[in-house]
């Protein structure tokens, strides 16, 4: 079964400095039908204006992944980490017992376009930690590239949950396939372009909840880029 979450049906707020779309209930946006999927809790598509950003704020008991599509984002946190991430980078932060951080667009001219992803951890009270890795063009060269996993396999960042996150950039007509074990579920998020998923059309910003499917065939359109979450 594939349930499509259309981009136009997401929660949307424009605060001037931030234009944001919420796939699942978040902040002031509430939809009882979309509180998350399995252990995937948040997918926010954010556009942050030049020179603006999120002031210092706190999180706890959440695995937070930041995936940059365009531009750059400057990160600073209470553990002493500071860096600027760009397309090709994947950032993971374990909020655990509590962490404070800020995120800002360091450019004076260009906006930053990103996906902010929250995954519920396997247990509460984990020690806060931070990790980022650069994958470059590997997702184009290798089809579905594993970028996050519970054991950090194949150079992926380590997420404290039974989840595998794949990224893929698909030229028009390029197809990738993914097998799902009988007990597994998946969520696909179209970050850019469009795809055909097992015969279903998905456009930029669309997502799809997948259960009871053993094989996924994903055909790229319009320079597609996707994230696939393989979930318990």
N, C-alpha and C positions, 0 to 999 in steps of 0.2 A: 504494500500500500504506500502510495506517495501522496502526501498532502502539501500543496503548494501555498506558500505565504507570499502574496504579491507585494511588491515594493510599495505600491500606492496605498496599501492597507496598513502600513506600519505607522507607529506613532511618529509625529513630526513636530519639532519646535525650532523656531528661528529666533535666537536671542541677539541677532545683530553680529556679534563676534563669533558665534557658534551656530551653525546650521546642522541639526542632528536628527537622525532617523532611528527609531527603536524597533527592532524586530520583535522583541519581547517586552513585557511590562517593565518599566524602569522609571524611577523618579515620579514625576507627576502624570506619567502615562500608565494607564491600567487597562488590561484586556484579560478577562478571566480565562479566555481560550488560549492565550499565549503568555504563559508564565515562565516559559522555558521549554526545553525538550531534553528529557533524561537529565544528565548532570550539566548540560549546557544552559546557562542562566541568562546571559546577556550577549547580544550582538548589536552594537551601536555603530552606525556609519556617521562619522563626524567630519565636518568641514570647518576648520578653525582659521579665522582671518589672520593676515600677516600681523606679527607683533603682539598677538593676543594668546590667551591660554587659560588653563585651569589653575587657579591658585592652590596653594598647599591645602590638602585635604587628607582625610584618613580612611583606611579600609581595614577590615579584618576578615579572616576565615574565607578567603576567596583566592582562586588562581586567576590572574589577570594577564591576558595576552594582548599585545599591541602589534598591529600589522599595518604598515605604512603603504599606501598606494601611490601618493604623490606628495612631494614636498619633504619637510623634515620636522621632527618633533624633539624638543629638548626635555630630558627627564632629570629630575633631582629628587632624592629621597632621604629619609631619616636614617638610612643605613650608611650614608656617605657616598652613594652612587650618583654619578652625573655623566650623562652622555647625550649625543644627538643621534637619533635613529632615522634611517631613510629607507626608501624602497629596497627590498632585498633583506632587510633586517627583520628579525622576529624577537620581540622582547617578552620575557615572562617574569612576573612578579608574584611571589607567594606572600599574601598579606598576613596569613597566620594569626599570631597573637596581637598584631597591630602594626601598621606602618603608615607613615605620612609621606606624601609625595606631591610634586607639582609637574605639570606638563605644559609647555609653551611652544608656540611657533616662533623660531628664532629669526625667520626671514622678515625683512621690512617691506617686502613686495608681494611674495607669493603665498597663497593659502596652503594648508596641509590637509590632505585627505587620508583618513585612516579608518580602520575597523578596531573597535575596542571590544574585547571578548572576555566574558567572565565564565569560569567553570567552577562548580562547587567542589571543594577538596574532599579527599577520601576520609579525612578526619579534621576535627577542629583543633585549634591550639598549636598548629605547626610553627616551627621557627621561621620568622620572615626571611626571605631570600630573594635574590635578583639574578637574572641571567639574560644575556642577549647573544644572538648568533647571526652571522651574515650568510645568506644562502645565494646571493647574486642571481645569476641566470640558471642555476641548477634546476629550478622547477621547469624551465623551458626545455632543457637538455634531457631531463630524465622523466618527463611526464609527470606523474604524481610524486611529489617530493614530500617525504615525511619531515615536518618541521617541529612537531611537539609530540611527546609520548610519555608514558609513565616511567619508562626506564632510560630515556635519553638515547635510544638506539639510533644508529646511522647518523649520529651527529645532531640529532634534534634536541630542542630544549626540553627540560624535564618538568612535567606537570604532575602534581600529586593527585592523580585520579586515573581511573582505567579508561583512558581515551587516547586515540591516535588522531592527530590533525595533519592533513595533507594539503599542500598547495599545488596548483597546476596552472600554467599559462598555455592556452590552447589556440593555435591559429585556426582559421576557418577550415573545417573539414578534418581537423585532427581529432581523433577519438582516443579516450583512455577508458580503461575498465577497472572496476573495483569489486572484489568479492566480499560479501558480508556473511559472517558465520551465522548459524541459525539463531543464536542468542543475542546478536548484535543489532544495533540500529544506526542510522546515519542522518546527519543533517548536511545539506549542501547549501552554501551561500555564494551567490554570483557577485563577485566583487566588481567586475567590469565585463562589458560585452554581453554575450548571450550564449546559452547552451541548449542542447536537446538532451534530456535525461530520460532514458527508457521511453522515448517517443513523446515526452512532455516538454513543451517550450518554456524556458525560464530566461528572463531578461535581467539586466543589471539591477541589483538590489533585491531580487527575488530570492527566497529561500525555499527549501523543501525538506519536510520531515519524512523519513523513510523507515518503514518497519515491514518485516515479512518478505523482503526481497533478497534473493540470494546473489544477484549479480546486477551491477550498475554499469550501464553504457553511457558515457558522457561525450557528446559531440560538440566541438567548439564552433562558435559563430562570432564574428565581429571582434576578433582579438580578445577572447574570453580569458578571464582569470577567476579562479574559484578557490574556495576553501571547502574541504570535506572533513567532517568530524565523524569518526567511527567510535560509537558510544556503547557502553554496556547497557 
